[in-house]
Amino acid sequence: MFRLHARIMVRAMSIKPIHIIGGGLAGSEAAWQISRKNIPVILHEMRPVRKTAAHQTDALAELVCSNSFRSDDAKANAVGLLHAEMRKLNSLIMASADRNQVPAGGALAVDRDGFASAVTEAISKEPLITIERGEVNGLPPKEWDNVIIATGPLTSSALAEAILSITGEKQLSFFDAIAPIIHKETIDFNFAWYQSRYDKVGPGGTGADYINCPLDKDQYFAFVDALLQGEKTEFKEFEGVPYFDGCLPIEVMAMRGAETLRHGPMKPVGLTNPHNPTVKPYGIVQLRQDNALGTLYNMVGFQTKLKYAEQVRIFRTIPGLANADFARLGGLHRNTYLNSPNLLDPTLKLKAEPRLRFAGQITGCEGYVESAAIGLAAGRFATADRLSLEHSIFPSTTALGALINHITGGHIETIDAGPPSFQPMNINFGLFPPIAAPTKDETGKRLRGTEKSIARKHALTARAAADIDLWMSSLT
């Protein structure tokens, strides 16, 4: 075994390394995929030499915002299907998430420190991966002939400007927000209680995985008014930069109408208040476990740009949070992404400079899992280039294929001369090719409404599972 390992190492060291810029989820996953094919990797991560506005550690794959990888349901949810496909492809990110999961109903949530530590340890112990700490200040040197740029939503200004210079684009940015985290011991369970929506049991969960804080009608509208009146952080330097619609600050949502929040993150459905079971809350704030010890909980959907003092004042008006102690307050940071359909080819290469390939959120995908998935794909594409192999494109019927198709050209451009229509997007069934779903159940009864929708989702995921298995078998 030792001699075999030594021969592999000698062969690998004769191969020119692939450079990856960025040690987040996408960069870490790409490095892992490449090293599995016995190709050396140099992973460049600027932290801690240069810090970002949102990261707190120098760990690889640090989770900046939520600790949730969202639904793990591979039969009826597109992101759950993406989880399943990545597991089949030996994803380091999914393996680390599975080992560090915390209860979260039907979702896969993780202890964020344990998760980042697991990824960092795996990458650090892999002899074919070299981690170099320090900023790549501008475009990579010309001698780097195979490069993956996976710098994520917090790409340094110097690199972003260098990318702009060769793409002809005018803007690469939008705003994203972070939700607060609370010490559980400071939550008042005379008001709050444990329950998942509809008592759903998820990975590592019990059906009572969220802490719920109820608001009656007067409390709800007073809370909305406070959000609207609260003093907020402004970024005049970036005025005109849009928000990502899937991660809006809660006060921006409130501006869209007083009822918006109770149809979004504060919806009172699937929950019964044991302190007052006969009265349905008008709105509910949910908190999700954030670490394995269960001592920290994050406010679900409560991304915010309220100033720190305002966050403490306003969020403590929520029943159960009057004495809340915040381990981390919310914030706003700038994200960076490309107009990928115009700039990237189907293997994520930059058309203007093909030695450069992009991965993760900078490509215009949104979400932890999506970012890691594009890192996985970029790693496999870069490997094929290095070994002079033909690219094996993911079937468009799979979650991986559908996501890449959206990034590299699956959107619809605006007809007028307005701004490009391409926007960051999570994986969703709208990105998949249509399918003829069943119209009747096994008894011959016609499916209607929700039943029909579920049948369609099951048909899409069954097709995807079969197609990725067939695709994988063709690789051997």
PyMOL commands that set and color helices and strands:
alter all, ss='L'
color gray80, all
select helices_A, chain A and resi 2-13+25-35+78-88+92-99+112-125+152-154+157-167+184-186+197-199+217-229+236-238+245-247+250-254+261-263+308-315+340-343+360-363+368-386+399-410+429-431+449-475
alter helices_A, ss='H'
color red, helices_A
select strands_A, chain A and resi 18-21+41-45+68-71+101-102+107-110+129-133+147-149+173-178+181-183+193-194+210-215+283-289+296-299+326-328+331-336+356-358
alter strands_A, ss='S'
color yellow, strands_A
deselect
rebuild
show_as cartoon
